[in-house]
Amino acid sequence: MIRDSVVIGLDDTDNPSAGCTTDCFDELLEHLSQSSHGFEVISRRLVRLWPFAPRRTRGNGALSAVIELDSDTHDILRQECERWFEGLLNHSSLDSSEDESPSPVLLICNSDAPLHWYRDTVRGFIELEDRLTEIDEMGLFMLSGERKWGAIGASAAVAWTPDDESTWELVAWRHSENIGTNRSITSQAVLEMENHHPRTFVNRDPTKGKGLIAPRTPCPVLYGIRGDSPNSVQKAHAWLQSRNDVEKSPRHATHVTNQLSDDHVIGSCTGTVSSSPQHTKGAHSNVNVVIRGHATKLVAFNEGGPVNRLLRTLKPGDMISWVGLTAPDGSVHLERLSLLDAVPRISSRPVCCGKTMRSIGSGMPLRCLSCGHTSQRFWLCKMHDADSFDCIDDWVEPTPSNRRHLARPLEMGIPGR
């Protein structure tokens, strides 16, 4: 029997306060795997999308999977998906008339989906009707309710293809009776996990001494472990589950992901600061820069930590490089920042006899109060002190707690270098 493969995509089954698309998708794949028709899950994919999407939920991720099947069972696969999806829509919280309610879509793709479905969706706003038209033109099998918002994420998920730089995340789910209660995962357990399993990463924020693997919402996920291979995250999960200070998980799955890829941004830019930083409510800061003759507003938020602090020290004439995400209002929300060349900063009057020289009157020279030596009026200047920031190759970034899922950490290398 000839074996074929298809890609199934799913999105928009959760809302900001409950549910989880990873949980729903695992249920679907388990349903298919247990059927008697030889459906085999070859690969699971977790795909993060544009952080500014108006209907985003938490990490704003969609799911897809490569399914291998006998060539004469495509219709059966669709029937099984229809049966499962009907049950999903019957859930009371799904596809209601409320704007924030889930609006799930499931796609089955028998051929290569257009790469731009992923690229455009991870970098900007997509009009739903435009994407639905493209899906229809490709003749894809699609399941949905009356509203079809999930088509954007599901189509992006089937279009994304992993590469050698892709990372992995193992998602572990909770026992149903525990959902809504506090998760039992100690920060010490996460610290020791990273020490014992060094090929896992971004699972802890050392600047705050806390773990990053457990969600803060009442969803079914217990934790997610990130690493560089399926083996690294699976070993770390088994190690965690062997401890007495970690809640037990009844099931888990490993996904290849686009996390830490920087796919949501387009390289780094360089320009000259043209205005002094402005500070707004909430300790947000912004500064204007000129790049190739055009002005751009750069914005850093209080949560950006080192990025915000460096932005606040900039002066007109400084040359900087940055990596950021263009917001709907046209400003750039910074994710990394580097000061390439700084204009001199006024530091102090000159020193004589170990003391600062003083002015002796308007238009008069400076004088040393100890020895009487005089000097023409001038100010000592200093260059920007990069050592006062936590830099890697002169770049700064937010702490791990405040980075996007898609942002590539500096410790993994500066893109383009």
C-alpha positions as CSV (number, residue, x, y, z in Angstrom):
1,M,0.0,0.0,0.0
2,I,1.3,3.4,-1.0
3,R,1.7,5.8,2.0
4,D,0.9,9.5,1.6
5,S,1.4,12.5,4.0
6,V,-0.8,15.5,4.8
7,V,-0.4,18.4,7.2
8,I,-3.2,19.2,9.6
9,G,-3.4,22.7,11.2
10,L,-5.5,24.0,14.1
11,D,-5.9,27.4,15.7
12,D,-8.2,29.6,17.9
13,T,-9.6,27.0,20.3
14,D,-8.7,29.0,23.5
15,N,-9.3,32.4,25.0
16,P,-7.2,34.6,27.2
17,S,-8.4,33.1,30.4
18,A,-9.0,29.4,29.7
19,G,-8.4,26.5,27.3
20,C,-5.4,25.7,25.2
21,T,-5.0,24.8,21.6
22,T,-2.1,22.4,22.4
23,D,-4.5,20.4,24.6
24,C,-7.2,20.3,21.9
25,F,-4.7,19.3,19.2
26,D,-3.3,16.6,21.3
27,E,-6.8,15.2,21.8
28,L,-7.3,15.2,18.0
29,L,-4.0,13.5,17.3
30,E,-4.7,10.9,20.0
31,H,-8.1,10.3,18.4
32,L,-6.5,9.7,15.0
33,S,-3.6,7.6,16.3
34,Q,-6.0,5.2,18.1
35,S,-8.2,4.7,15.0
36,S,-7.8,1.5,13.1
37,H,-6.9,3.2,9.8
38,G,-3.1,3.4,10.1
39,F,-2.8,7.2,10.7
40,E,0.6,8.0,12.1
41,V,1.8,11.3,13.6
42,I,5.2,12.0,12.1
43,S,5.9,15.5,13.5
44,R,4.1,18.0,15.7
45,R,4.7,21.7,15.2
46,L,4.1,24.7,17.5
47,V,4.1,27.9,15.5
48,R,4.1,31.4,17.2
49,L,2.7,34.2,15.2
50,W,2.6,38.1,15.0
51,P,2.6,39.4,18.6
52,F,0.3,42.3,17.7
53,A,-2.5,40.2,16.2
54,P,-5.8,41.7,17.5
55,R,-7.2,38.3,18.5
56,R,-4.0,36.9,20.0
57,T,-4.1,34.7,23.1
58,R,-1.2,34.5,25.5
59,G,1.7,33.1,23.4
60,N,-0.4,33.4,20.2
61,G,0.5,30.0,18.9
62,A,-1.0,27.7,16.3
63,L,-0.5,24.0,15.9
64,S,0.2,21.6,13.0
65,A,1.2,18.0,12.5
66,V,2.4,15.9,9.6
67,I,0.3,12.7,9.3
68,E,1.2,9.7,7.3
69,L,-1.6,7.6,5.9
70,D,-2.5,5.0,3.3
71,S,-3.3,6.6,0.0
72,D,-6.9,5.2,0.0
73,T,-7.8,6.7,3.5
74,H,-7.8,10.4,2.8
75,D,-11.6,10.5,2.9
76,I,-11.6,8.5,6.1
77,L,-9.2,11.0,7.7
78,R,-11.5,13.8,6.8
79,Q,-14.5,12.0,8.3
80,E,-12.6,11.4,11.5
81,C,-11.6,15.0,11.7
82,E,-15.2,16.1,11.0
83,R,-16.5,13.9,13.8
84,W,-13.9,15.3,16.3
85,F,-14.4,18.9,15.2
86,E,-18.2,18.6,15.6
87,G,-17.6,17.7,19.2
88,L,-15.2,20.6,19.6
89,L,-17.8,23.1,18.4
90,N,-20.4,21.6,20.7
91,H,-18.3,22.8,23.6
92,S,-20.3,25.6,25.3
93,S,-17.4,28.1,25.2
94,L,-16.5,27.7,21.6
95,D,-17.7,29.8,18.6
96,S,-20.1,32.0,20.5
97,S,-21.0,35.5,19.5
98,E,-18.6,37.2,21.9
99,D,-15.6,38.8,20.3
100,E,-13.1,37.1,22.7
101,S,-14.6,33.7,22.3
102,P,-12.7,31.0,20.4
103,S,-13.4,30.6,16.7
104,P,-11.6,27.3,15.8
105,V,-10.5,26.3,12.3
106,L,-9.0,23.0,11.2
107,L,-7.2,22.7,7.9
108,I,-6.0,19.6,6.0
109,C,-3.3,20.3,3.4
110,N,-2.3,17.6,0.9
111,S,0.4,19.7,-0.8
112,D,2.9,22.4,0.0
113,A,1.2,25.5,1.3
114,P,2.5,28.9,0.2
115,L,5.4,30.0,2.4
116,H,4.1,33.5,2.5
117,W,1.2,32.3,4.6
118,Y,3.6,31.8,7.4
119,R,6.0,34.7,6.7
120,D,3.2,37.3,6.4
121,T,1.3,36.0,9.4
122,V,4.4,36.1,11.7
123,R,5.3,39.6,10.6
124,G,2.1,41.6,10.3
125,F,-1.7,41.8,10.2
126,I,-3.6,39.5,7.9
127,E,-7.1,40.3,6.5
128,L,-9.3,37.2,7.2
129,E,-11.2,37.4,4.0
130,D,-8.0,37.6,1.9
131,R,-6.6,34.4,3.6
132,L,-10.0,32.6,3.2
133,T,-9.9,33.3,-0.5
134,E,-6.4,31.9,-0.8
135,I,-7.4,28.8,1.1
136,D,-10.4,28.3,-1.1
137,E,-8.4,28.8,-4.3
138,M,-6.0,26.0,-3.1
139,G,-8.9,23.7,-2.5
140,L,-8.0,22.9,1.1
141,F,-10.3,20.9,3.3
142,M,-11.4,23.3,6.1
143,L,-13.6,22.8,9.1
144,S,-15.0,25.8,11.0
145,G,-18.0,27.3,12.7
146,E,-19.8,30.4,11.6
147,R,-16.7,32.6,12.3
148,K,-13.4,31.6,10.8
149,W,-10.7,33.6,12.6
150,G,-8.7,30.5,13.2
151,A,-8.0,30.1,9.5
152,I,-5.2,32.7,9.7
153,G,-3.2,30.8,12.3
154,A,-4.1,27.3,11.0
155,S,-2.9,28.3,7.5
156,A,0.3,29.8,8.8
157,A,1.0,26.6,10.8
158,V,0.6,24.3,7.8
159,A,2.9,26.5,5.8
160,W,5.8,26.7,8.3
161,T,8.7,24.3,7.7
162,P,11.3,23.6,10.4
163,D,15.0,24.0,9.6
164,D,18.3,23.2,11.4
165,E,17.9,26.3,13.6
166,S,14.4,25.3,14.9
167,T,14.0,24.7,18.6
168,W,11.9,22.2,20.5
169,E,9.3,22.4,23.3
170,L,7.8,19.6,25.3
171,V,4.4,20.4,26.6
172,A,3.2,18.5,29.6
173,W,-0.5,18.7,30.6
174,R,-2.3,18.4,33.9
175,H,-4.7,15.9,35.4
176,S,-8.2,17.3,34.7
177,E,-9.0,17.6,38.4
178,N,-6.0,19.9,38.9
179,I,-6.9,22.4,36.3
180,G,-7.6,25.8,37.9
181,T,-5.5,25.1,41.0
182,N,-2.0,26.3,41.7
183,R,0.7,24.4,39.9
184,S,3.3,22.5,42.0
185,I,6.7,23.2,40.4
186,T,9.4,24.7,42.6
187,S,11.9,27.2,41.3
188,Q,14.6,25.0,42.7
189,A,13.5,22.2,40.5
190,V,13.7,24.3,37.4
191,L,17.2,25.6,38.4
192,E,18.5,22.1,38.9
193,M,16.9,20.9,35.7
194,E,18.9,23.5,33.7
195,N,22.0,22.5,35.5
196,H,21.5,18.8,34.8
197,H,20.2,19.4,31.3
198,P,22.3,22.2,29.7
199,R,20.9,21.7,26.3
200,T,17.6,23.1,27.5
201,F,17.3,26.9,27.5
202,V,15.1,29.9,28.3
203,N,13.3,27.9,31.0
204,R,14.3,30.2,33.9
205,D,15.0,33.9,34.5
206,P,18.3,34.1,36.5
207,T,17.8,37.8,37.0
208,K,14.7,37.1,39.0
209,G,15.4,33.6,40.3
210,K,12.2,32.1,38.9
211,G,11.2,29.5,36.5
212,L,9.5,30.3,33.1
213,I,8.1,26.9,32.2
214,A,4.7,27.1,33.9
215,P,1.8,29.3,32.6
216,R,0.1,31.7,34.9
217,T,-3.4,31.1,33.6
218,P,-5.9,28.3,34.5
219,C,-5.3,26.3,31.3
220,P,-4.6,22.6,31.1
221,V,-0.8,23.0,30.5
222,L,1.4,22.1,33.4
223,Y,4.6,23.3,31.9
224,G,6.6,23.7,28.6
225,I,10.3,22.8,28.5
226,R,12.4,24.4,25.7
227,G,15.6,22.9,24.3
228,D,17.7,22.2,21.2
229,S,16.4,18.7,20.4
230,P,13.6,16.2,21.1
231,N,16.0,14.2,23.3
232,S,17.0,17.1,25.4
233,V,13.5,18.2,26.4
234,Q,12.3,14.6,26.9
235,K,15.1,13.8,29.3
236,A,14.5,17.0,31.2
237,H,10.8,16.2,31.5
238,A,11.5,12.7,32.8
239,W,14.0,14.2,35.3
240,L,11.4,16.7,36.5
241,Q,8.7,14.0,36.8
242,S,11.0,11.9,39.0
243,R,11.0,14.7,41.7
244,N,8.7,15.0,44.7
245,D,8.4,18.7,44.4
246,V,6.9,18.7,40.8
247,E,3.3,17.9,40.0
248,K,2.8,14.7,38.0
249,S,1.7,14.9,34.4
250,P,-0.5,12.2,32.8
251,R,0.6,13.0,29.2
252,H,3.0,15.1,27.2
253,A,4.1,15.8,23.6
254,T,7.2,17.2,21.9
255,H,6.9,19.9,19.3
256,V,9.3,21.4,16.9
257,T,8.9,25.2,17.0
258,N,9.7,28.5,15.4
259,Q,10.5,30.0,18.9
260,L,13.7,32.0,19.3
261,S,13.9,32.3,15.5
262,D,13.5,36.1,15.1
263,D,11.1,35.4,12.2
264,H,8.9,38.2,13.3
265,V,11.5,40.9,12.7
266,I,13.7,41.8,9.7
267,G,17.3,41.9,10.8
268,S,18.9,44.9,12.5
269,C,18.7,48.5,11.5
270,T,21.2,51.4,12.1
271,G,20.4,55.1,12.4
272,T,21.3,58.3,14.2
273,V,19.3,59.6,17.2
274,S,17.6,62.9,16.3
275,S,15.7,63.7,19.5
276,S,16.2,63.5,23.3
277,P,14.3,60.6,24.9
278,Q,10.7,61.2,26.0
279,H,9.3,59.4,29.0
280,T,5.6,58.5,29.3
281,K,3.3,57.0,31.9
282,G,4.3,53.6,33.0
283,A,8.1,54.4,32.5
284,H,7.9,53.8,28.7
285,S,10.4,55.7,26.7
286,N,10.8,56.7,23.1
287,V,13.3,58.4,20.9
288,N,13.3,59.4,17.2
289,V,16.1,58.2,14.9
290,V,16.9,58.9,11.3
291,I,17.6,56.0,9.0
292,R,18.3,56.6,5.3
293,G,16.7,60.0,5.6
294,H,13.5,58.9,7.2
295,A,12.5,59.4,10.8
296,T,11.4,56.4,12.9
297,K,10.1,56.3,16.5
298,L,11.7,53.7,18.7
299,V,9.8,52.6,21.8
300,A,11.1,50.7,24.9
301,F,8.8,49.7,27.8
302,N,9.6,49.5,31.4
303,E,9.5,45.7,31.2
304,G,12.3,45.9,28.7
305,G,14.8,46.6,31.5
306,P,18.2,47.1,30.1
307,V,16.8,48.2,26.7
308,N,14.7,50.9,28.3
309,R,17.6,52.1,30.5
310,L,20.0,52.4,27.6
311,L,17.3,54.2,25.5
312,R,16.9,56.8,28.2
313,T,20.6,57.7,28.1
314,L,20.7,58.4,24.4
315,K,21.6,61.8,23.0
316,P,21.0,63.4,19.6
317,G,23.8,62.5,17.4
318,D,24.4,59.0,18.9
319,M,24.5,56.2,16.3
320,I,22.7,53.1,17.3
321,S,21.6,49.7,16.0
322,W,18.3,48.0,17.0
323,V,16.1,45.0,16.4
324,G,12.4,45.6,16.9
325,L,8.9,44.9,15.8
326,T,6.8,47.4,13.9
327,A,3.6,48.2,15.8
328,P,0.3,49.1,14.1
329,D,0.9,52.8,14.8
330,G,4.2,52.6,12.8
331,S,6.5,52.9,15.8
332,V,9.2,50.2,16.5
333,H,9.0,48.3,19.8
334,L,12.5,47.5,20.6
335,E,13.7,43.9,21.4
336,R,17.5,44.6,21.3
337,L,19.6,47.8,21.2
338,S,23.2,48.6,20.7
339,L,25.1,52.0,21.0
340,L,27.6,52.1,18.1
341,D,29.0,55.6,18.5
342,A,28.2,58.1,21.2
343,V,28.5,61.9,21.2
344,P,30.5,63.2,24.2
345,R,28.7,63.7,27.4
346,I,29.3,66.7,29.7
347,S,30.8,65.3,32.9
348,S,32.2,68.0,35.1
349,R,34.5,71.1,35.4
350,P,38.2,70.5,35.2
351,V,40.0,69.5,38.4
352,C,43.0,71.2,40.1
353,C,44.6,70.3,43.4
354,G,42.2,67.4,43.7
355,K,39.1,69.7,43.6
356,T,36.8,71.0,40.9
357,M,37.7,74.5,39.6
358,R,35.1,77.2,40.3
359,S,33.7,80.0,38.2
360,I,34.8,83.5,39.5
361,G,32.1,85.4,37.6
362,S,30.2,85.8,34.4
363,G,32.6,85.7,31.4
364,M,35.6,85.1,33.8
365,P,37.9,82.1,33.7
366,L,37.7,79.1,36.1
367,R,39.9,79.3,39.2
368,C,41.3,76.7,41.7
369,L,40.3,77.7,45.2
370,S,43.4,76.0,46.6
371,C,46.3,77.4,44.5
372,G,44.7,80.2,42.6
373,H,45.5,78.7,39.2
374,T,43.1,79.9,36.5
375,S,41.8,78.2,33.3
376,Q,39.7,79.0,30.4
377,R,36.1,77.9,30.8
378,F,35.4,74.4,29.5
379,W,33.8,71.2,30.6
380,L,35.2,67.7,30.7
381,C,33.3,65.1,28.6
382,K,33.1,61.4,28.7
383,M,31.8,58.7,26.3
384,H,28.9,56.5,27.1
385,D,29.9,53.8,29.6
386,A,28.6,50.5,28.1
387,D,30.0,48.6,31.1
388,S,27.1,49.9,33.2
389,F,24.8,47.7,31.2
390,D,24.5,43.9,30.9
391,C,25.8,43.7,27.4
392,I,26.7,40.9,24.9
393,D,28.8,42.3,22.1
394,D,27.6,45.7,23.1
395,W,23.9,44.7,22.7
396,V,21.3,44.7,25.4
397,E,18.0,42.8,25.6
398,P,15.1,42.4,28.1
399,T,15.4,39.8,30.8
400,P,14.1,36.3,29.9
401,S,10.8,37.0,31.7
402,N,10.0,39.8,29.3
403,R,11.1,38.5,26.0
404,R,8.7,37.3,23.3
405,H,8.6,33.6,22.4
406,L,10.0,34.5,19.0
407,A,12.9,36.7,20.1
408,R,16.3,35.2,19.7
409,P,18.4,35.6,22.9
410,L,21.8,37.3,22.6
411,E,23.5,34.3,24.0
412,M,22.5,32.4,20.8
413,G,24.4,34.9,18.7
414,I,23.6,38.2,17.0
415,P,21.8,37.5,13.7
416,G,23.7,38.6,10.7
417,R,27.1,38.5,12.4
